[in-house]
Amino acid sequence: MAPPNQTAQLFESVRTAVLTLELAPGERLTERGLEARFEASRTPVRAALMRLESEGLVQRDGRGWIVAPLDIDEIRALAELREAVESAAVRLAAVRASGADIEALAELLESARPVADEEHGVRAGGDFHVELAQLSGNALMAEAVRGAMTRLARTRWLEVRTPEAREHAWAEHRAVVEALRERDGARAAALVSAHIRDTNERLVTFLTDERRRLRGHGVAIVASGDATRLGDPVSRPA
């Protein structure tokens, strides 16, 4: 049996490769290939794949595995979930969060500017939404947002692909913080809802328009209602 720290490290390594698109959506995986790539034994590789499956980042494909394709219908569903949960969470935050908590969130946001690159933008944006939900004082709401942001992390590399997009997202986050400072839960909730809807619309439009081109680059994009669930994802050595 592999030591617990080795298993955890292997999981984080594979997870990072999936979230950063190093392992592309739709890419076929084999346990032996991952063993060789990450210099790991069979047990932690299998454990990592099972944990990633529970997060919706990989899925079984017959007797093997693939990196979960980007699913446009799932992206829409996650936006609906986020809008419902985050707007409710921010209303609670306006009442429950201490002034120090709100200033800590503002400091987190300021530390992320300028958003110089995609990796920083993805991480900072996801962290902001999770921390915002935590200010509600409701751990289940925060966990729901964390799970949604994990499932969306790969698409956020496409969402914040330009400096202008990253700056726009930062400004919308800043407006939410200002509403919280004023204890205006209704305005904060409206801003969060608009931010999530607008971001989702831009992302879905981009993925729909660029689906064929991205597939040519090895990125599998599907919709849950597709007649062929995966089409013909590009196979590359794991």
Beta strands, then each sheet from edge to edge (+ up, - down):
strand 1: 28-29
strand 2: 58-61
strand 3: 64-67
strand 4: 70-71
strand 5: 221-222
sheet 1: 1+ 3- 2+
sheet 2: 4+ 5+
end
